[in-house]
């Protein structure tokens, strides 16, 4: 494949399948990995949400098939003994699931991860003994708190499709990545355009300029569109797209909202928002210390955590 070779990290999709009530056949999963072994560099075990025993059995099935899947431990669902089992067996790269919020607060997840990293994953000096992957890691404080070897998240695409972009905080004349970023709505179709401080057009002038400076520094523009009502029989021309769904009514005289793009940019192209959000995470990665680095729990006075 030469210079165009792509290496992928494959998630089994177990969480999505579980949330949708769909079952993944482990033999199909094994066949898929073997078929695409040239591009799949790392692949996770087919974990079973709610059953550490079945997850373990799938690990063995995949290994018997000649594969080396990443073991998966669900931090908030499984007992410590399962993580200990993986560590004792000598795996040097382990995935942690159950780090997504949902009904569990970020604080609860943080306290659980503190325990696991301090007691099992890291040595007495805080250095990680194994590589750890964090599934679905979106909370900034969790991302920066632990010495992850790798993480994954879909927030970059979800935020972009919802009309937003990620922008680092601006402090002392530079953009920094050690604090949670801004999530700024920029789509000209976003309902946030009517809420003060929720959309780039409703931000205070100084903050808006800081956001625009970041956008321009990365080679992007906000863009410009015009909207108008036209007949639903209108034939789209270059630079035009529908801004609403096709009416269910069969009345051909009803109108539809048309978007006329005068300048392509973040406000009217989700692909550009996706690109900028990826750039944010790439810059965030560059700001992190090189792995491995020590995990230390900062003890605060009083009741602070």
Buried (B, 14 or more C-beta within 10 A) or exposed (E): EEEEEEEEBBBBBBBEBBEEEEEBEBEEBBEBBEEEEEEBEBBBBBBBBEBBEBBBBBBEBBEEBEBEBBBBBBBBBBEEEBBEBBBEEEBEBBBBBBBBEEEBEBEEBBEBBBBBBBEBBBEEEBEBEBBBBBBBBBBBEBBBBBBBBBBBBEBBBEBBEBBBBBBBBBEEEEBEBEEBBBBBBBBBBBEBBEEEEBBBBBBEEEBBEBBBEBBEEBEBBBBBBEEEEBEBEEEEEEEBEBBBEEEEEEEEEEEBEBBBBEEBBBBBBBEBBBBBBBBBBEBBEEEBEEEBEEBEEEEEEEEEE
